Amino acid sequence: MKTYTQLPGDAGSNIIGQVNDQHTRLKKRLSFIEHTVAIMSGKGGVGKSAITANVANALTQMGCSVGIVDADINGPTIAKMMGVRNATLEYTASGVIPATDSLGTKIISMDLLLSDDDSPVMWNAHSQKDAFTWRSTMEVSALREFIADTQWGELDYLLLDLPPGSERLPNVIELIPDLGGVVIITIPSDVSHLIVKKSVTMTRDILKVPIIGVVENMAYYICQHCGESEQLFASEQTPDNPFQSTTIGKIPFDPKLSHCSDSGTPYVNIYPDTDTSKSLIQVAKKIQSFFKT
Amino acid sequence: MKFLCIECDSAMKFKDVTRPEQGSITAVFECPECFTEIAMFLNPSETQMLKSLDLKLGGNNETAQPMQMIRSQLETGKQNIISNMQAETETGETQEGGKCPFTSVISDAFEENTTTEPDGLQWTSEALERLERIPSFVRPMAKMGIESFAKDNGHTEITGEVMDAARGNFPTEF
């Protein structure tokens, strides 16, 4: 009796061929993109999306062509922060035309595909009860389509705003084996450092992806009245920054940054001369110089 | 996944696939020599996994449409998306697109077949309670099997007694 390896093909489904076709489409799209950068943090609520939005626009202001993939499929916020939530996507044979903000940064996000504000991401299934067995696969397929099927054109930078946690990064590496680098976001607290250290290990030691640098968000607070700089997370023992040598930016806590995110205009567009903007622009410059060296 | 016709020692070939019934699809394979057919049932989780990967049993000869998996599978998706499927590609050539992308991209193989739902079958609350006790990953298969048993035996209502009678056909307790 013949064995598995002696039977040619897979009975006519050509599953390998179908997967190869998907990867060919992805590879072709990526060939027009110079650098891919994942923005991630093990910890939630540290400002990944706000930093992604502002660094993207800082790069655009520096003359680069930039796109953002909102890779947070279930908690998409980039479209709101970039002020493109009302954009209507156009589908053409050669891809989906992404939303574009006032400076020309291109954006694709699940938020642009959901029917209304209250709608969660619900996938068509006979039953949602066992969704844990397939939902993650569905999300990775969605991410693949975001990258492969969006008409990015030629880009200098494609930024991927990842969801909290480090479990999505291996999926990204599978989709983009030549991922240019990772920017890791943290805040100055022991709790954040504890989690972010795991992200660093995962990125550097396990996945062997270059870390462009660590950005410390909410690093300090500038008093609105006296202009003095204070520790926002001040405690009896201020935590040492274990990422000192790899830190590429310290972003102060600035209430206006949050207001800008809510109103859909990246902060660097409105307040280009503040310390906060200077820090964000410095991160953009560090990313640029990382790829130049 | 491959299938061998033991008698002919020959690889079986894909022949047909049905639309999902209660989340489960059936693929038919045939021996090219003796024409013996076999049916492979994919349970709802396996069917869903195939959908999640945007893969089709029996091959896919259609041109891929942009974001076809998302648009066909996102239940809470927006409907007012502009489609212009005849467009310039990034390399400048014009490509002919399909019809309305919302209808063209949805794989027929994954559209639920609603015509073969067990007509008029009612579950009593006791039976539903027992159904809920079946482990979730086999529950859809068990439900389908009980309904099929009930239909084949002329029952219009699924009661505890019908479940007891059907139980012999299942490896799991309920």
Contacts between the chains, C-beta under 8 A, distances in Angstrom:
chain1	res1	chain2	res2	distance
A	1	B	4	6.9
A	1	B	6	6.3
A	1	B	9	6.0
A	2	B	4	5.9
A	2	B	9	5.6
A	2	B	11	7.5
A	4	B	2	6.1
A	7	B	2	4.6
A	7	B	4	6.4
A	7	B	11	4.3
A	8	B	11	6.5
A	9	B	2	7.9
A	9	B	11	7.4
A	10	B	1	6.5
A	10	B	2	6.1
A	11	B	1	7.2
A	11	B	2	5.7
A	11	B	3	6.0
A	11	B	11	6.7
A	11	B	12	6.0
A	11	B	13	5.8
A	11	B	14	4.8
A	11	B	29	5.9
A	12	B	13	5.4
A	12	B	14	3.5
A	12	B	58	6.1
A	12	B	59	5.9
A	13	B	14	5.9
A	13	B	55	7.7
A	13	B	56	7.3
A	13	B	57	5.2
A	13	B	58	5.7
A	13	B	59	5.5
A	14	B	59	4.8
A	14	B	60	7.8
A	15	B	55	5.8
A	17	B	59	7.7
A	18	B	55	5.1
A	18	B	56	7.0
A	18	B	59	7.5
A	18	B	60	5.4
A	19	B	53	7.8
A	19	B	55	7.2
A	21	B	60	7.9
A	21	B	64	6.7
A	22	B	54	7.1
A	22	B	64	7.7
A	25	B	64	6.4
A	32	B	90	6.9
A	88	B	80	6.6
A	88	B	81	6.6
A	88	B	82	5.7
A	89	B	81	5.2
A	89	B	82	7.2
A	90	B	81	7.6
A	90	B	82	4.5
A	90	B	83	7.4
A	90	B	84	5.8
A	91	B	65	7.7
A	91	B	66	5.5
A	91	B	67	7.4
A	91	B	81	6.4
A	91	B	82	7.1
A	91	B	83	4.7
A	91	B	84	6.9
A	91	B	85	6.8
A	91	B	101	5.4
A	92	B	66	7.3
A	92	B	84	5.1
A	92	B	85	6.4
A	92	B	86	7.8
A	92	B	87	3.3
A	92	B	88	7.8
A	92	B	97	7.2
A	93	B	66	7.8
A	93	B	85	5.1
A	93	B	86	6.6
A	93	B	87	5.3
A	93	B	89	7.0
A	93	B	95	4.0
A	93	B	96	7.0
A	93	B	97	3.9
A	94	B	66	7.8
A	94	B	87	5.8
A	94	B	88	7.0
A	94	B	89	3.8
A	94	B	90	5.9
A	94	B	95	6.1
A	95	B	66	4.9
A	95	B	90	7.7
A	96	B	66	4.9
A	96	B	67	5.7
A	112	B	78	7.6
A	113	B	70	6.4
A	113	B	71	7.8
A	113	B	74	6.2
A	113	B	77	5.4
A	113	B	78	5.6
A	113	B	81	7.7
A	114	B	74	7.8
A	114	B	76	5.8
A	114	B	77	6.8
A	114	B	78	6.3
A	115	B	76	5.5
A	115	B	77	6.2
A	115	B	78	5.0
A	115	B	79	7.0
A	119	B	76	4.0
A	120	B	76	6.6
A	121	B	74	7.1
A	121	B	76	6.6
A	122	B	74	7.5
A	122	B	75	4.3
A	122	B	76	4.6
A	123	B	52	7.9
A	123	B	73	5.3
A	123	B	74	6.5
A	123	B	75	6.2
A	124	B	51	7.7
A	124	B	72	7.5
A	124	B	73	4.7
A	124	B	74	7.3
A	124	B	75	4.8
A	125	B	23	7.3
A	125	B	44	7.8
A	125	B	48	5.4
A	125	B	51	7.9
A	126	B	20	6.8
A	126	B	22	6.2
A	126	B	23	2.6
A	126	B	24	7.8
A	126	B	44	4.7
A	126	B	47	7.5
A	126	B	48	7.1
A	126	B	112	7.4
A	126	B	140	6.4
A	127	B	23	6.5
A	127	B	44	6.4
A	127	B	140	6.1
A	129	B	136	5.1
A	129	B	139	7.6
A	130	B	44	7.5
A	130	B	45	5.6
A	130	B	48	8.0
A	130	B	136	5.5
A	130	B	137	5.6
A	133	B	45	5.0
A	133	B	48	7.4
A	133	B	49	7.2
A	133	B	137	7.3
A	134	B	45	6.6
A	134	B	48	4.5
A	134	B	49	5.1
A	134	B	51	7.8
A	134	B	52	4.6
A	135	B	52	7.9
A	137	B	49	6.3
A	137	B	52	3.9
A	137	B	53	6.1
A	138	B	51	7.8
A	138	B	52	4.2
A	138	B	69	7.8
A	138	B	73	6.9
A	141	B	52	5.9
A	141	B	53	6.2
A	141	B	54	5.5
A	141	B	69	5.1
A	141	B	70	8.0
A	142	B	69	6.8
A	142	B	70	5.2
A	145	B	66	7.5
A	145	B	67	4.5
A	145	B	68	7.5
A	145	B	69	5.8
A	145	B	70	5.5
A	146	B	67	7.6
A	149	B	66	4.0
A	149	B	67	4.7
A	150	B	66	7.9
A	151	B	90	6.5
A	153	B	90	6.4
